[in-house]
Amino acid sequence: MMLRTLAYGGRVIYSRTACEVERSAEKILRLVEERRSKEEAVALGFDMEWKPSFKKGVSPGKAAVMQICGDMDNCYVFHIFHSGISQNLQLLLENNTIPKVGVGIAIDAKKAFKDHNVCVSSLVDLSTLANQKVHGGPSKRSLSSLSLEFLHQELPKENFIRLGNWETDILSEKQLDYAATDAYISWKLYHALMELPNVD
C-alpha cells in the first residue's frame, strides 16, 4: 500500500517580534471564542523546538520556537527566542479551558516553564489518548507512528531540520514548514482520536 506523506498545506504565520507575537496570539484567542460561540470543539496542536546539544556536559539551548495550530487553514510559529512570551501568548498558554495537544507535551510544558516562566495548562498527550482508543495495553507512541496508525499518512523524515539551529536570526522556509507540520498533525490527530470510542 502506498502511503501519502503528510504535509501542512495551509498558511504559516511567522511571528518574530514581541508585537507580532502579541497580535498572532490575539488572533488565536479570537478563533477559540468564535469556535465556542458556535459550540464547536476547541483544541490547539502544540509543539516546541530548541537547539540541541551534541557535547557531553553542555545543556540544550533555550526553548526557541513555539508552534500552535487550531485549524487546517492557519498555523502560528512563534520565534520566542527573540520575542519572549507576550501577554496574550501567556494568557493563551495558561488558560486551562483550552486543550493543548501533542506528543510528549509535558516535556515541552516543563521546558517552557524552565526557560520562559510560563505554565502551559490543559495538556493532552496524544500517545496517552491513543492508548484509550486501542486494545493491547499502554505503549509510548511517537507522532510519526500515530500518524501512520490513525491517519494512514507518513511524516516527512527531516531530522536534519529538527536537529538544526532554532536560535537563528530568521527561520528558513524549511524550518517553518517543519514546525507548522508538527503542530498541524497534532491538531489533526486529536480530532481523529476523539471520534473513536474508548476501549473497555
C-alpha positions in Angstrom: 0.0 0.0 0.0 1.4 3.4 -1.0 1.2 5.9 1.9 1.0 9.6 1.2 3.5 11.9 3.0 1.6 14.2 5.3 2.4 17.9 4.9 0.7 21.1 6.1 -0.9 23.0 3.2 -2.3 26.0 5.0 -0.8 29.4 5.8 2.1 29.7 8.1 2.1 32.9 10.2 5.7 33.6 11.5 6.0 35.9 14.4 9.4 37.0 15.5 9.0 40.3 17.4 7.0 40.8 20.6 4.4 42.9 18.8 3.9 40.2 16.1 3.6 37.5 18.7 1.0 39.6 20.6 -1.1 40.1 17.5 -0.9 36.5 16.5 -1.8 35.2 20.0 -4.8 37.6 20.0 -6.0 36.0 16.7 -5.8 32.6 18.2 -7.8 33.7 21.3 -10.4 35.2 18.9 -10.5 31.9 17.0 -11.1 30.0 20.2 -14.0 32.3 21.2 -15.6 32.0 17.7 -15.4 28.2 17.9 -17.0 28.2 21.3 -19.8 30.6 20.3 -20.7 28.0 17.6 -20.4 25.2 20.2 -17.5 23.6 18.1 -14.7 21.6 19.7 -11.6 23.5 20.6 -8.1 22.2 20.8 -4.7 23.6 19.8 -1.9 21.5 18.3 1.2 22.4 20.2 4.9 21.8 19.9 8.2 23.5 20.6 11.7 23.4 19.2 15.1 24.2 20.7 18.8 23.9 19.7 20.1 20.5 20.7 23.5 19.9 22.3 25.8 17.3 20.9 28.5 17.8 23.5 28.7 15.9 26.8 28.0 18.2 29.7 26.6 21.0 27.5 22.9 21.7 28.1 20.5 22.1 25.2 19.5 25.6 24.1 16.6 27.7 25.5 13.2 26.9 24.1 13.4 28.9 20.8 10.3 28.2 18.8 6.7 27.5 19.7 4.1 26.4 17.2 0.3 26.4 17.6 -2.3 25.2 15.2 -6.1 25.5 15.7 -7.4 24.6 12.3 -6.4 23.5 8.8 -6.0 27.0 7.4 -3.5 28.8 9.7 -0.6 27.7 11.8 1.3 30.1 14.0 5.1 29.8 14.5 6.4 32.0 17.4 10.1 32.7 17.4 10.1 33.1 21.2 13.9 33.0 21.4 13.8 36.6 20.1 10.4 37.8 21.1 9.9 36.3 24.5 6.4 35.4 25.7 3.9 38.2 25.2 0.9 39.0 27.4 -1.6 37.4 25.0 0.5 34.4 24.4 0.9 33.8 28.1 -2.9 34.2 28.6 -3.4 31.6 25.8 -0.9 29.1 27.2 -2.1 29.4 30.8 -5.8 29.2 30.0 -6.9 25.8 31.5 -10.0 25.7 29.4 -8.2 25.4 26.1 -6.6 22.0 25.5 -3.1 21.9 24.1 -2.4 18.7 22.4 0.8 16.9 21.3 3.2 14.0 21.9 5.4 14.3 24.9 3.7 17.6 25.6 4.5 17.5 29.3 8.2 17.7 28.4 7.5 20.8 26.3 5.5 22.4 29.1 8.3 21.8 31.6 10.8 23.3 29.2 8.5 26.4 28.7 8.3 26.9 32.4 12.0 26.5 33.0 13.1 28.7 30.1 10.3 31.3 30.0 8.5 31.1 33.3 5.1 30.3 31.7 2.9 27.5 32.8 1.3 25.7 29.8 -2.1 24.4 31.1 -4.6 21.8 30.0 -2.2 19.3 28.4 -3.4 16.3 26.3 -0.7 13.8 25.4 -1.8 12.1 22.1 0.1 8.9 22.9 -1.9 8.6 26.2 -5.1 9.4 24.3 -4.4 6.8 21.7 -3.9 4.1 24.4 -7.5 4.8 25.5 -8.7 4.0 22.0 -7.0 0.8 21.1 -6.5 -2.6 22.7 -3.1 -4.0 23.5 -2.1 -2.2 26.6 -0.4 1.1 27.1 2.6 2.0 24.9 4.5 5.1 24.1 3.8 6.2 20.5 5.7 8.8 18.5 4.0 11.5 16.4 5.2 9.5 13.3 3.7 6.2 14.5 0.4 7.8 15.5 0.2 9.4 12.1 0.7 6.1 10.4 -1.7 4.2 12.6 -4.6 6.7 12.7 -4.2 9.0 9.7 -2.6 6.4 7.4 0.0 9.0 6.3 3.7 9.2 6.7 5.6 12.1 8.3 8.4 13.6 6.3 11.8 12.3 7.7 13.6 15.6 8.3 15.9 15.1 11.3 18.5 17.5 9.8 15.9 20.2 10.3 14.7 19.1 13.7 18.3 19.0 15.0 19.2 22.3 13.4 19.7 25.8 14.8 16.3 27.1 16.0 18.1 30.2 17.5 19.0 31.5 14.1 18.1 35.1 13.4 15.3 34.3 10.9 13.9 30.8 10.4 14.2 29.3 7.0 11.2 28.2 4.9 12.1 24.5 5.6 12.2 25.2 9.4 8.8 27.0 9.2 7.2 24.2 7.2 8.6 21.6 9.6 7.4 23.4 12.7 3.9 24.1 11.2 3.5 20.5 10.1 4.2 19.1 13.6 1.6 21.3 15.2 -0.9 20.7 12.4 -0.6 16.9 12.7 -1.1 17.1 16.4 -4.3 19.0 15.9 -5.5 16.7 13.2 -4.7 13.5 15.3 -6.5 14.8 18.3 -9.7 15.2 16.4 -9.3 11.8 14.7 -8.8 10.2 18.0 -11.7 11.9 19.7 -14.0 10.4 17.1 -13.1 6.9 18.2 -14.7 5.2 21.2 -12.7 4.3 24.2 -11.9 0.6 24.7 -13.5 -1.2 27.6 
